[in-house]
């Protein structure tokens, strides 16, 4: 594509890192230049979108200075709070700008050219809705190859096969208990001992200090070789290195993003979903990943072994539809 033919693409990026990663993942899958527009909010962003509609109500002054012409050909955004901003941009462009919204926009659905929603959200079908098998992300095969090369020297003293343990934690609807921390860490240690391998462990800001201490103590007394990354550490985060180099991945069920990112990696994925940790919505995602052979449930008698599975890449599905939008005339 020549410079004259290049499309102007904006990604609206707010303070929800998970949402931003989904939107940027789609933009990167387009393989075209894009501009990140950072959006900050005021207290009015908490208002329902039925009141905000196609407006900048709830957007702070600094962000408004970035939302100026020339208006883009495509806006990619994720989450409820960005939806009125995207609609406002389309209105300013007199309908020229196409809108790709990831997840439910919570109102004004007809204004969007494309709404990409994971199938587990069960959004009623419409012509502009694309169901995808999970959340878009940025874990591509190319990135995994780069991260593997970057992190392999750091883990050269850790024997293969390697088991990655990706631990989330509490959500607004569920508590990641001390018993859960003990159980999932114990299962990972058992799996590692069974293959004379090593363990790669990372926690989350949601894990909690009590659980962090339990996990560290269990690893320290386990007798297995391991690498532990505390989320609060200043050290470089090895998360993508873990995904790239692990032969088996155990991930807690509390995060849609963590499960979908793990399902993009080459290692066999096991989802730890004890009663009380995953919502019904999350359980539907897990079942979709099991049905698609992307992952397996970590049950009481599950043998944790390597297995091959397809790489989950929802961002590419959304990007393909965005390219179709950009190549079609504005109605």
N, C-alpha and C positions, 0 to 999 in steps of 0.2 A: 504494500500500500504506500503510495507517495504521500508526501506531506500535505499536498493539496486535497487528497482524498481522506486524510486521517479524520477520525471522529473525535469530538471533544467529549470525554467521559469523566464524570465526577463520581466520587465515592463519598457519601456522607458518613463521617466518623464521629461518634459521640463518646461518652465515658463508659460505655458498656463494651469491654474488650471482646467478649464473645461475639457480640453482634458485629463489631468492626471486623474481626477476623473472617466472619462469614462473607461480608460484603467485599472485602479485599480479595478473598479467595476466588470469588466469581470474577472480579476485575482482572486478576492475574491470569485466570483461565482464558480470558479473551485474547491474551497475547498482544495487547495494544497499550499504548501509553494511557495513563489515567491520572487524574488529579485528586488528591485527598483533600476534602474540605472538612475541617474540624468544626464541630457544632457543640457549643455549650448552652446550658439551659438556665432559666430562672424558675422560680417556684411555680409559675403558671404552666410549666410543662407537665405538671401532675394532673392538669385538667383532662377530662376525657376528650378524645379526638372529635367527638360529635360537636364539641364547642370550639376546638382549635381549628378544625376543618382545613382549608388550604390557606394557611397563614404562617406568620413567624411569631405568633403568640407563644410565649414560653422560651424563645430563643434570645440569648443575651446579646448585648450591643456589639461586642467584639466579633461574634460570629456573623452578625448581619453585614459587617463590612466586607466579609469574604464572599457573600452571596450576591454577586453582581454580574452583569453581562460582560462578555458574551456568554449566553446561556448554552449549556451543554446539549449534545445530541442524546445523551443517555445519562440518567442518574441511577446509581445502584446504592441501596440503603437497606438497613435491617432493623427491625424492631418498631414498636408502636410509636415511640416519641419522634422518630425521624420522618414518619409518614406525612404529617402536615407540611413539613418543610419541603419534601419532594413535590407534593401537590402544588405548593406555592411557586416553586421553580417552574413547573410545567405551565402554570397560569401566566407567569411573567413572560415565558417564551411564546405565548399565544398558541400553545398546543404543540410546538415543535419538539420539545424535549420528551423522550420516551422514559418511562419510569419502570424500573425493576425493583420490586420490594420483596425482601426476604422475610418470611414469617408474616403472621396476620397484621394488616395495617390498622385494624380496629376502627374501621369506618372509611367511607369513600372508596370502596373497592373498585367501582367502575372507573375511577380516575387513573388507575394503574394499568399499564400495558401488560405487565407480567407480575404475578404474585407467586413466588416460589415457596411452597410450604412442605415440610416433611409429611409423609403419608400418615404418620402417627398422630398428627394434629387433627385429622379428620375434618378438614374444611370443606363445606359444601362445594360441589363442582361448579365451575364457571368457565367460560371460554378463555379468560385471562389467567387461569390458575394452573400452575404446573406442580404436580406432586413429585417429590423427590424422596429417595430412600434414606433420609438422614440429613443432618445439617451440613451445609457447605463448609469447607475448611481450606487450609493452605498446605496440607501434607501431600505433596505430589511425589511421584517416583523420582523425579530429578532432585527435588530437595532432599529426599531420603538418601540418595547416593552421595550428595555433597556432605550431609551431616554425618554419614557413616565414615567418610574419609577424614572428616574433622575430628571425630570423637574416638575412632579406633585406637590411636596412640594413647589416649587417656585410659582406656580400658584394657590395654594389652596384658596386664597382670591378672586379669580376671578370666578364669577358664570358661570355655564354651562347653555346653550350651548355656546361654544367658536367659534368665527369667526377669522381665521387667514388671515391677509392681507400681502401678499408677494409682495413687490414693487421693480421693477428693475429700469429702467431709459433709458437714452440716449444710442443709438447704433451709429455705424459709418454711418448708413443710415437713422436714424430716431431720432426725438427729443421727449422726454417725457416732455410735456409742463406743465405749471402751471395749466391750465384748466383740463388736464388729472389727475394731482395730486389731484385737488379738487374733481373731479367727482368720481374717484375710492375710495377715502377716504370717501366721503359722502355716497356712496352706502354701504360701509362696516359699517359705523355708523348706517345707517337706518336699515340694516339687523340685527345688534346687538340689537338695541332698540326694534325691532319687536318681539324678542324672550326673552327679558330681560336677555340677556347673557353678554358676555364680549369679548373684542377685543384684539388680539395678532398681533402686527404690527412690521415688520422689513423692513428696507430700504437697498439700495445697494450703493456702491461707485459711481454708475452711476446715482443715483437719482438726485443729485445736491443740493447745499445748499439752494437755493430759495425754491425748492419743499420740502426739509426737514423741513424748517420753516413753510410752509403752512400746512403740515401734522401734525406737532406737535401742532400748534395753533388750528387746527380743533379738534384734539383729546382732547386737554385741555379744550375746551369749549363745548364738546359734551354731557357731563353728563353721559357717559357710563364708566364702569370700563374697564381699558385697561392696557396692558403692551407694551411699545415701546422700541425696540432695534435699536439704531442708529448704522449704520455699522462701524462708526469710534470709537465707544465706546471700552474701554478696558475690559468691562465686558464679561463674557463668552457668546458666541453666542448661543441663544436659538432656532435657526432655526429648528433643527431637533426635538426639543421639541414641537415647534409650529405644525409641520407636524404630530407628533405623537398624540397630544392631541386635535387638532381642530376638531370640528364637521362639519365645513364648511371652505373651503379655497378659497380665491380670490387671483389670481395670475395675474400679468401683462404679456402681450403677447410677450414682447421683448426678452425673454430668452427661448431657447429650453430646457436648463437644468432645469430651475425653473419649467416649465410646466410639464416636464416628472417626476421630483422628486415629485411634488404635486400629480401627477396621481398615484404614488406608495403608497401614504398615505391613511388612511381609510376615511378621511372626504370627503364630497362632494365637487368637484372641479369646480370652475367657472373661466373662462379665460376672462380677460378684454382686449379687442382688438379693440380699437377705430380706426377709419380711420387714417392712417398715422403712426401708431406705429409698425405694424407687416409687414414684407416683404411678398411677395407672397410665398416664400419658407416656412416661419413660418406659414402662413395661411394654407398651405397644411398640416402641422403638426397638427395644431389646429383641422382641419376638421377630420383628422384621429383619433384624441382623442375623438371627438364628436361621430364619427361613431362607435368607439369601446366601447362607453358608459363609457369611463374613465373620461370625463369632459363634461361640458355644457358651451355654450357661455353666457357671461354676457351682455345681451342686455338691452335696455331701460326699458322694462316691465318684465324682468326676476324676478321671485320670488326666493329669495335665501333661500333654505331649505336644510336640510341634505338629502343625498341620498347615497345608496351603489353602489359601482362600483368595477370592478376587479382591482387588483394591477398591475400596469405596470412594468414589469421586463424584459426589453430587454437584460440585461447583461446575464441572464440565457440562452437565446437562443444562444448568441455568445459563451458562455462557453461550451455549449453542442457540438457545432461544433468544438471547439478547442480540446475537449476530443476525438472526432472522429479522428481528425488529428493526435493526439498523439498516438492513438492506431493502426493507419494504417502504412504500410511499406513506407519508403521513396522511391519515384519513381526515 
